[in-house]
Amino acid sequence: MQADQPLGASRHQPPEIEEPGSERVVHLVPGAVLVPESVLTPPLREETRGVMRGLAALLLDRHLRRLARMRNPVESRLARLLLRLDEASGYLDLGFARLKDYAAERLGLSARRVHLFLSLARRLRDLPLTVAAFEAGTVSESQVRLLLRVVSPETEAAWLEKAAALNVRLLEREVRGALAVSQRPADGAESSTAQPSPCAEGREPAEDDGDMSADGETIGILVPERLRARWEEALELARRSAGAPEPVWRCAEFIAADYLAGVPDLAGLLTRSLSDDRPDDPTDPAASATPAGPEVQTFAGAGLDGTARDHDSAGGLNSCFGDHGDDAALRQDTDLFEEILRGLEEEAGARRWCPPAEGLDVVLPESVRDDPSDSPRRLDDRLVACIRLRQNLSWHQGRLLRLFAGRRLYRELGFLSFSRYCRERAGLGVRRAWHLISLERRLWLLPGIAQAYRSGSLSWVKAAAIARVATERTEQDWLHLARSVTVRRLLDEVAVAQAEVDRAEIGRDEVDRAHASGGPTGLDTDGGVQLSAPALRAGSCHQSPPQSPQPLAWSGIRFWAPLEVASLWQHAFRVCRALARSEGADRSLEDWECLDRLLDSFFSTWEVRGGAAWRRRYKIFERDGWRCRVPGCSSRRSLQVHHVLFRSQGGSDDDRNLVVLCATHHLQGIHRGRLRCHALPGGLLAWELGPDPVRGPVARYVEDVVWEAAQRRAAS
């Protein structure tokens, strides 16, 4: 191997550039290879010994910035198309009750990402110069989000000139100064006490594709198997009571707040508990400073993607989400290095082994053309084509970012942390970067799912869901299921499989501990963990003495929560233990015992136990799970009962002719011809979303299964 070969090019040489300047025009088409295969293929460890890290860093950095430049016009076009569909309520004509349901099912976008797209499109509508600069790659997405806080049609030219000359951190300083001047009170006026935004505190807003806020942690608890079933019932009850498909952490917040609201004399209880605490009591989890045992590390020590987070990828999690450890002198050195690097790039120009990252002319295909006269069905076609381009770019970015962060090549370019590199050079938020890296790590051993995701035939939401539970043996089965059902049904199936994975992990940990101690494994015949007592505790390494001769099958509960919700959750557990001590308990409660008490309180408050008349009135709602039955609909409020065969056409009030729908699907869908439903043999329902006499429906389902997949299953 040559000593001057860049990382990733040791086994294959990149293709030669035939025509000078031809690499500056990029035609984005579905499935296009935007990065040479020699760069996309990670080298073996023994092949990297003679590689120049500086040259490798420059190569990957150039390709990452090219991908960011290609992604800008795609993001801009996608945002405008979504805004046009939203303002025209075109999702109703396509058979969906709300835009977020359409985006999840048809585009694979989360509700948060849709909100960010709509916000960006609305604010850029009156800023044509900013839109042109963003699509041309003159300013990055991070810079655009900063500019939108201060720019106006009259000042955008001046601000764009500043943005082109400054990096993100220096531009942020200018924006904060301008905001301080504009918010300064006039002479004799009282200053306002407005809350600073995340950017004003030196931290950009979250840009992930999930529902996570800026900071949070993973909560893990080992519970008996029967308590896990109650936990799932409590989550369903919380979502039903809220009338929305709330995330797990929001349901946990409901449960904890409900318990604390029902504790009598809470202030006095906490005061007595603090006075009675003994820090040297080994049975008190709050007094123990011993690190958690292996059983806790299995759950609470896991990363956001369900796998243990390695800290060598970006200097630890702290450096991933901010530059808190930066020194002022090092920041100045970094700014100087960035200035010198930019000068060298402008002077030397593009190398033949590395095409230029700036000055590209990105040509979008005709399939994503922005035409104001497009119908909702045509907008749907363009949005789906745009998402395919976006996912192809995301796959390339994830592959390169994984290698770049794992080898810490950002340090070769003078950046102190991976987050700083993402904002300044890669043109994307650090959370989005970590989502791409996490998905790439999981898809590395799942080539079938990776190819479907890259080509756009499998959406981001579905690929991220099945990648958590799929293995090399089950990959094709999960891929077939993901293509055959709605997102709602797939997430339910993944949740069941994830619970089995958690239980299997607990079983393996118990076997390892038993072999290490020379004792019995304690496994039952079904593969679950059998313990003679609640010996495993999440939050403490101490083991309580046996309390019951009956064995218990154990399972795990794990969820991510923002820091304030995690603090509320732990506070509810402390109150529960204090209340138990005040009632005369002779020991401190286990975490799972505290959870049991919280669930008892929650069920007693919210579970409806109506009489015979109530059950007759709401039996259809109970049968359909208190949710709209239309495939892909997430609504749990404003529910109504619909006659599948209209009463005007002779339909009866028999249960088989009744179905629960949300008000939008009932009134705006069924009764306006935007949604069709008819019964099949066996009590199943067939659905047609957005029927069209010429092109046919947008989608057809049998319950939550795609029509074609249901036909194949029936034929077999």
N, C-alpha and C positions, 0 to 999 in steps of 0.2 A: 504494500500500500504506500502511496506517495504521501509525504509529510504535509503537503500543502492541499490535501483533499479536504473539502468541507464534510462535516458530519452528515451522514445519510447518503453520501455519494461514493462510498468505498467499493460497493459491489457493482454498481451500474453507473455509467456515465450519462449525464443529462443530454438531451438532444441538442444538436448544434442549431443556432439561429441562422436560418437561411437568408433572411433579408434584413438589413439594418433598418431599425425603426419599426419592423412588423410587430414586435412584441408590445408596442405601445397601444395597439388596438385589440381589445378583448371582446369577443362575441360570446355573451352568456347564453348558453343553450342547456337544456336539461341533460344531466349526466356528463357534462364536459369535464375533462381532466384539466384543472386549472393550475396544478403544481406537478412538476416532473415526478415520475414514479420513483426515481432514485432518491428524491428528497422525502417522499411520503413513506418509504420503507425504512423503519428504524434499524440502525445497524446493530449487529451483535456486539456484546460487551468487549470481546477480544479484538474487534475491528476498530475500536475507538482509541486504541493506545497511541497511534501515530497521527491522530487527527488534530489539527490546529483548532482549538476551541474558539479563538477569535474569528477565524474565517467561517466556522460553522455558525456562530452567532449572527454574523453579518448576513449569511445566506438565508437562515430561517427568518431573521428579522425582515429582510427584504420581501420574502414571500408572504409573511403575515401582514405586512403593510399593503401589499398588492391585494390580498383578499379583503382587507378592510375597505380599500378603495372600491373594489367591485361590489361590496355589500352595501355601500351607501346608497346608490341609486335604487337598488332593490328594496331597501328599507323605506326609502322615501316614496316609491311607487306603491308599495304595500300599504303604507299609512294612508295615502290619499284614497286608494280604492276602498279601504275599510271605512273611512270617514264618509265617502259617498254612499256606501251601502247602509251605514247607520242613519244618516240624515234622511234617506228616502225610505227607511224602515223596510229595506229590501229583503231582510231575513224573514219577514212575515210571508212574503210571496214564495220563499223557498221552503216554507213549512216549519220554521223554527220560531219559538216564542220570544227569544231574546238573542242579542248579538253574541253574547258569551257562549251560549250553547252552540250556535252556528260555528263560531271560531274553534271550539273544542272538537266538534265532530268532523267538520269539513277541512279545517286548516291545521289542527293540532296545536293551537295557541292557547295559553293560559289566559284567564280573565285579567290578570295583572298586565301581561304583555299587550293585550288588546287595549287596555286603558292607556298605557304609555304611547301606543301608536296613535290613538285618537287625539290625545293631548298634544303630541308632536305635530300632527297634521293641522289641527285647529290653530295652533300658535304660529305655524309657518305659512299659513294661508296668505297673510298680508306682508310677507317678507320674501319677495322673489329673489333678491340678491343672496340672501342666506341659503335659500333652497338650492340655487345654482352653485354656490360655493361648496355646499355639503355634497351634492351629487358629483361635483368635479373633484372631490377629495382635498380641496384647499383647507377645509376645517374638518375636524373629526366629530364624531357623535358626542364625545365628552365636551368639546368646545361649544358645540351647538347648544347643549343643555345649559351651559353657563351663559351663553349669549342671550338666550331667551328670557333670562331674568331681568335684563336691562335694555335690550335692543328695541328699537322702534323703527317704523319705515323711514323716518327722517335721519336716524343715527346709525342705521345698519351698515352703511358703507364705511364709516369711520371705525366701527367695532370690528368689522371683517378685516380691515387693514391691520388692526392690532392683533387679532387672532392669528393671522398668517405669520406674524413676526414673533409671537410669544408661544411658549409651551403652555400646557394646561394649568400648571401650578401658578405661573406668573399671570396668566389670564384670569385665573380665579382671584388673585390678589387685586387686579384692576377692577374686576366686577364688584368685589366686596367694598372697595373704596368708593366706587360710583354709587352703590346702594347706600353707603353711610352718608354721602353728601345729599342724596335725594331724600333720605328719611330724616335729615337733621332738621329740628324744629326751627321755625322762624323766631326772630327776636321777640321775647316776651311770651312765647308759646311753650306749653308743657310738652316734654318729650314723651313719646308713646312707648309703651312696653311691649312691642311686638316680639313674638318668639322667633329666634333665629332659625333659619332653615338648615337642613343637613349640610348643604354646600357652604353656608356661612361659617360652619364650624370646622371646615376643612375636610368634610367627608361627603362624597357625592351620593345621591340617592341610590337605593337598591335598584339594580337593573336585571335581576335574575328572572328566570321564567317560572319560578315557583311562587308560593305565597308567603315566603319568609321575609321578615323585616330585617332591619340593619344588624341586630345582634340577637343571639339566642343560644340555646343549648339543647342537647338531647337528654331526655328523661327516660330512664330504664328501671323497670320494677319486675321482680320475679314473683309470680302469683300462682296459686293453685289453678288447675285447669277449669274448674267450675267457676272461679272468679273471673277468668278471662271471658267466658261466655256472658257473664253479667256485664262486664265492661263493654262488650260489643252492643248489648242491648241498651246500655246507658247512652252510648254514642248515637244510636239510632233514635232514642227518645229525645236527646238534646237537639238533634237536627230537625226532628218532627216538630218539637215545640218552637224552635226558632223559625221554622218555615223556610229553611235554606240548607243546602248541602255544606254545612260549616266544616272546616278542617278539624283534625283531631285536637289540636291545641286550643281551639276556640271552645270545643265541647268540654275539655278539661277545665277551662276557665269558668264555664257555666257551673260545672259540678262543684268546684272548690268554692266559688262565691256563694252558691246555694247553701253549702254546708256551714260556712262562716256566718251567714245571715241568720241561721237558726240556732246558733250557740247562745244560751242565756248568759248574761253578764260576762261578755267576752273580755272586756277590759280588766275586770276583777280577776278573772281566771288567769289571764296572762301575768298579772302582777303577782299572784300567789305562786304561779309556776316558776317565775324568775327567782323568787325568794327561796323556794324549796329546792332549786337545782343544785346538784353536787357535781362539780366538774370532774371529780375523780371517780365518778360512778362508771364502771366499765360497761354497764348494761344500757347506758343512755347514748343513743347514736349521736346526739348533738354534742356530747362531751368527748367523743372519740376523735382523735386526730389521726388515727391509723388509716393508711390508704385503703381504698376499697379492694376487695378480694377479686379473684378471677371471674367470679360470676357477675360482678358488677361491671368489670371492664368489658365483658362481652356485649353489654347493652349500652351503658352510659358512655363508654369510651369509643363508641362507633362514630363514624363521620356522618355527614348529612345524607350521604348516598347509601347508608347501611353498611359501609365497609370501614375498616379502621383507617383513619387519615394518617398518611405518612407525612412527617414534618420536614423531610428533606426536599420537598418539591418547591417550596417557596419560603424557606426559613421559618416554618411553623405557621400556625393559624393566625397569630397576631399580625405577622407581616403580610398575610394574604389580604386582610381586610383593612389595612391602613399602614401608614408609615410612622407608627407611634414611637419606634426606636431610632428614628433618624436624628442625626446630630446636625447642628447648623452648619458646621464646617463641611461635613460630608455633602450637605445639600448644595452648597456653593460649588464644590468640586463636581458634583453631578451636572449642575447647570453649565459649568464650563465645558465639561466633556461633551454634552449634547450640542453645544454651539460649535465646538471643533468638529464633531462628527458630521453635522449638517454641512459645514464648509467643505470637508473632504468629499462628501457625496456629490455636492454640486460641482466640485472641481474635477473629480475623476470620472464622473458619469457612470453609466451602467457597464458592468463587466459582462463578458460573453457567457459566463457560467451563471450569471444572476441577472435576470431582466429588471428593468427599472420599476420602482415602486410608486413613482410620482409621474404626473403628466400623462396618465393613461386615458384612453378614450374607450369607455365602457359602453357597449352597444347592447341594449336589451332587446329581446325578441319581440316580434309583432304580437305574440300571444298575451303579453302583459301591457299592451298599449293603453294609455289613459284617455278614454273617450267619454266626455260628459253625457253623451246620448245613450250610453249602454244601459240595457235592461238589467234587472236583478240577476237573471239567469246568466247573462253575459258577464256581469261583474263576478259572479261565482266562478266562471271558467277562468277569468283572468287572475283572480285571487289564488285559485288552486295552482295555476302555472307559476305564479310568483312565489308561492311557498316551496315549490319544487326547486326553484333556483336558490332560494334562501337555505334550504336544507343541504343542498350540495356544497354551498359555501361553508356552512356550519360544520359539516363533516371534515372538510379540508382544514378548517381552523382548529378543530379539536385534535386532529392528528398531529399538527405541527406544535400546538400549544403544549400538548402532553410531553413531547420530546424537549421543547424549549424550557419548560418549567422543571421537568424532572432532572435535567442536566444543569440547571441553574445558569443557563447561558445568558440570562439578562445581566448577570454580573460582569460578563465580558464587555457589555456595552456601557458599563458605568452606572447601572441602575441599582439602587439599594434594595429594592424589593420587587417582587413580581407584580404587585398592585401598581407600583409606580410605572413600571414598563407598560402595563395594560392601558393605563390612562394616557401616557405620553406618546407611545409609539404604535401600539396595536389598534388603537381606536375603538376600544370596547371596555365595558365595565368589568371589574375584577370578578364579580359574582357570575356574570355570564361566562367569563373565561373558565371559572372553576366548574360550572355546570357542563360546559363542553368537554373539559378534561375528564370529569367524572364519568360522563356517558361514554367517552372514547375508551376509558379503562375497562368498562364493563362490556363494551361491544368488541373488544380486541379478540376475545375467544368465542365470539358469536358472529361469524362472518355473514351468515344468512341475514340476520337482523340488521347488521351494519350496512349491507348492500341495499336492503329494502329502505332503510332510513336515508341513505345517501341518494338514492334515485327518487325519493319522494313518494314512493308507493306506501310507505308506512310513516305516519306522522310522528312528530317529536314526542307528543304526549304518550302515544302507544309504545314507541320504542323505549322511552325512559321507564315506562311501567314494567314491561315484560323483561327488560334487561336486569331488573332487580332479582328475578326469581328463575330465569331461564338458565339452563346448563347446556353443555355440548350435546347431551343426550336428548334433552327436551326442547331444544331450540326450534325445530321445525313444527312441533305441536303448538308451541306458544305463538309462533309466527302465523300459523294457520288460524288460531283462535283470534288473534289481533285483527286479522283481515276479515273475520267473519262476524264480529259483534260490534256494538257501539262502545264508545269510550266509557260510558257509565257501567256497562256490564263487564268490560275488561278490568276496570279498576276494582270491582267487587271480586272478580276471580283472582286477581293478583293479591288482594288483601287476605283471602283465604290461604293461598299458597305461601304468602309471607309468614303467616302464623305458624304453618307447618315447618318452615325453615327455621324460625326462631326456636321452636320446640326441639328440633333436631340439634341446633347449636347447644342448647342447654344439656341435651343428652350427651353430646361429645365432651363438653366440659366436665360433666359429672363422671364420665368414664375416666378421663385423664386424672381427675383428683383421686378417684378410687384406686387407680393403678399406682399413683404416686405414694399413697398412704398404705397400700397393701390390703385395703379393705374391699368389700363387695362393691360392685358397680351400682347396684340399686336401680337397675333398669327393669321396667315391666315388659310384658310380652309385646306390647304395642309400640315400643320404642320410646315411650315417655319416661320421665324421671320419677322414680319412686323414692320418697324419703319418709322416714319414720317420724319426722317432726319438721317444723318450719326452720330448717337449718340454714337455708340460704337467705340472705337479706341483701336487698339493694340499698346501699347507703352506709353499710357497716360491715366490717370483716368478722365481727363476733358472731358466734353461733349460740343460740339459746338451747337449753336442755329439752329433751323430748317432752312433749305435752300430750301426745295422743299415740296409741299403739297402731292406729290405722294409717297405712301409707297414703301419700298424696301424690297425684300426678301434677307436675309443675309445667308452667308455660311462661312466656315472657310478654311484657307490654313495653313498647318503646315508641316514643313520638318526640318530634322537635317542637319547641315552644320558644317564643320571645322571652327575653330575660325577665320582664315584669310578670309574665304569666308563670314562668318557672318559679319565681320568688313567691307568688301567690299560692302555687301548688305546694311548695315546701312549707309555707306558713300554715296552710290548712292541716298538714300532717303534724306539725308541732302543736297546734291547738288540739288536735285529736288525741295526741299522747297526753297533753296536760289535762284534758277532760277525763281521760281514763284514769290518771293518777288521782284526780279529785274524787273519783267514784270508788277508789279503794283498790285499784289494780296493783298487783304485787310485782309487776315487771313492766318494762317499756314495750309498747306495741311494735310489732313488725310493720314494715311499710305496707305489706299486702293486707294486714289487719286494719290499718288506717284507711286504705282504699275501700275495704269492705264497708266500713262505717260511712264513708262519704257516699258510696253508692246507695246504701240503705236510706240515707237522708234524701238523696236526689229522687229515688223512686217513690218514696212516701209523699213527696211534694208534687211531682209532675205526672206520675202514672195515673191515668184516669180509670177508675173502676165504676163504670156506669151500670145502671140496672138493665132489665130486659128491654125496656123501651129505647134506652140509649143504644144498646147493642143492635137492635133492629134498625135504628135510624142510620147508624154509621157502619154497618157491617160491610158495605162495599168499600168504604175507605180503609177499614181494617184489612180486608182481603188484599187490596192493592198497595198496602204499606204506606198509606197517607202520602202518596206522591203521584205526580202526573205519569200516566202510563205510556205516553208517546215516547218512542225510542229517542234517547239522547236528551230528553228534557230534564232539567235539574230542579224544576219548580216543586215546592212543597207548600205553598200558600195559595189562597184564592182557588181552592179545589172545588170542582163541581162534578156531578154525576151525569153522564151522557148515555143516551140510548144508541147502541150500535146500529140497530135498525130503527129508524125514526118511528115514533108512535103514529105519525101521520101516514106512514106506510104499513101500519099493522104491527109495529114492534110492541112487545109486551114489557112488563116490569120484572120479568124473570132475571135472576142474578146473572145468568149467562149473557143477557142482552145489555148489561150495564157495565160501564167502565168509568174510572176516575180520570178527569182531565183538568188541567189548569184553566183558568178563565180565558187566557189568551188563546190557547189551542182550541178551546171549545167555541168561543165566539168569533175570533178572528181567523181561525183555521178551518174547523169542520164546517161551520155555517157560512163561510165565504168561499168555499171550494179550494182553499189552499192546502188542505189536508184531507185525506180520505182514509176511512177505516172500515173494514168488513171482517166478519167472523169466518173462521175456518173450522173444519171438523176437529173435534177434540178440545174445543174451548179456546183455541189460539186466535189471535187477532193479527191481521195483515194491515200494514200501514203504507201509504204513499205520500211522501213529502214533496210539496211543490209540483203537483201534477201539471203536465203540459200536453195539449193534444198533438203537438208536432214532435217534440223531443222526448216526451215521456216524463216521468217524475224525476226529481233530483236524486232521490234515494227511495228504496223499497225495503221493507223489513217484515219479518215475521216475529212478533214480539221484539226482542233486542238483537235478533240475528238477521244478517243481510239476506235478502230474498234469494239470491243465487246460491249462497251457502246452505240455506234451509232446503232448497230444492235438491241439492246434491246429497244432503243428509237423508232426505226422505227417499230418494232413489236408491240409496245404498241400504 
